[in-house]
């Protein structure tokens, strides 16, 4: 049975239509997949930014304070011990009472004082300790409002709820409105969020401590895992003989890359803390643990990049009389560098987002003072996010999202640095 | 260039090890480990202490009560924690473990009370529960109504099945996992008393305690009780999304979210600040902090931190811990605790 040319033509045209349809379908699948992916990312970003953007503005109250010796319970401003124990909250309350003299009695006075953050007293103490001659003088200062007032201004507290179901009473809301009308209360840029460490008071809580902790930890991780990873990759690709031992090493490296991160945390606890006696909660130990985690990733990516350099380059270098080390360091490595950097950045990005291994070495902790070195106790950004998400105070919700924004910004900066470096190393042949 | 970098890291690493060792030998801040329930309170004291005093802010880790005692009892020396937060009193086994590690003189600070609430969404009516109802709703095995001596697998599907006065809603409770101190307290304060409504089970407690615990502490695993993880905020969000469910967590989370959720009445008492403080609300537990006496002369600021913790402005009736949701000790008990702590930590 033979087909004529016309038959074949009909057959092909029929199948052609089917094949075109299949291709169109496939394209639609692809577009839908891309669209769904983008939609998820947009949804994620818009919820995070929508919830977190308000944390960058914060309610501030401007008050005329009087460093009144009687209210402070302080006669002598030269004695540091007395300065530390003086009654600063009374000064803040008096400043508010000057505006609202009707707030008589303990309960009303406490309710009024609750409009201002407790940081106001700490700030007065700092100012008076720095300059004891302020005693008795008056000054106009801007303080943080309490987190509840801040949430009220931002619409986080529903005024229509019954009084006992919201954290501010009717009277307090009336005071807030009066202060707003006088221009003494309003939202302003939240400098503290980027310049302070953690706090249990939402209005004072900042990410600087966690940001510095992440930075110190990643510096250690990079310093250790990048040179070691690249050296290992070069040795395994260019120098090591092919035998059972190197095969074993290769299998192990591939397996290590898939080990759950908590295991590295346990290793860090057993080795660095218990055997070497290094301090708990230090970025140094965090960096060591995370470099164990990133090392396999960097080695695998670097080996792939080195393998992708054409053999002709190696042969040419050797043919011109270069030694093997010269061949590697002058020719192979510069050409492999973009791939090596990509692997490094993937490893570092993973390290930046880890919390599980840090739990074991004590970096999931409440730390107020931002670290000033590699051995100071510190926490990192993802841990800070976790801790805030777990806090009962409602005002921490926006701070959690804002901290995620800071973490994403950190990641983008890191990636951008890698892109710039990569384009400088990029070479064509 | 690469060789230099490798060489550098080989040189730098031991130098850093050395730096670490020297940092270790002179710790100038207090470290606290332990319960995530006490964490919000100890951190508040730590921050106040750091901001107003001349010492560094203590470092507070959230490791859970059991994990905290493990670290605390590890030994004496700057590499071990100075204090531990606990959402229950120290157990005999932990006292023994501490003694083995050389930690003998421990100062106990009872800081206040925490209520455990069974909360529901504001879109539903308040439930009036008895501890017996909660036991029947949540236990894995319950006494057979036909023959109470006999245990059967929990047959109850709705609250009405448990108690005819309750609504005919499906039983759905979100609560803490077994690793949590809140779960331990819930078992002790709700499940066991509920279980003891049957006299033969009550009698079992003295005869065969392990059988008693097996009967009373086993929570059903057929989906009516959902382990919601340690994050109490998550439970609150789930209650808002699913108004038919109930959630079990600490009082401070209820207080912060009164616009969305409310606490169920237990034995006719609503969980409020006053009812927990007066002891009327039956489901409350004391919270503790333990401090190593041997460290007080070594770690700068530790004695002062303990003093700050028991001071009137922190633990007192109108102290800043009360603002954070801690139920303060009654004035008489507070004075006793304070006197005992101050005399012991001299």
Interface residues (C-beta under 8 A of the other chain):
Chain A: X84 X110 X118 X119 X122 X125 X157 X158 X161 X164 X165 X166 X167 X199 X200 X201 X220 X223 X224 X226 X227 X228 X230 X231 X234 X273 X276 X277 X278 X279 X280 X281 X282 X284 X285 X329 X333 X362 X364 X365 X366 X367 X368 X369 X374 X375 X376 X377 X387 X389 X390 X391 X392 X393 X394
Chain B: X1 X2 X3 X5 X6 X8 X9 X12 X13 X16 X17 X19 X20 X21 X23 X24 X27 X29 X31 X33 X36 X39 X40 X43 X44 X46 X47 X48 X50 X51 X52 X53 X54 X56 X57 X59 X60 X61 X62 X63 X79 X122 X230 X231 X232 X233 X252 X253 X255 X256 X257 X258 X259 X318 X320 X324 X325
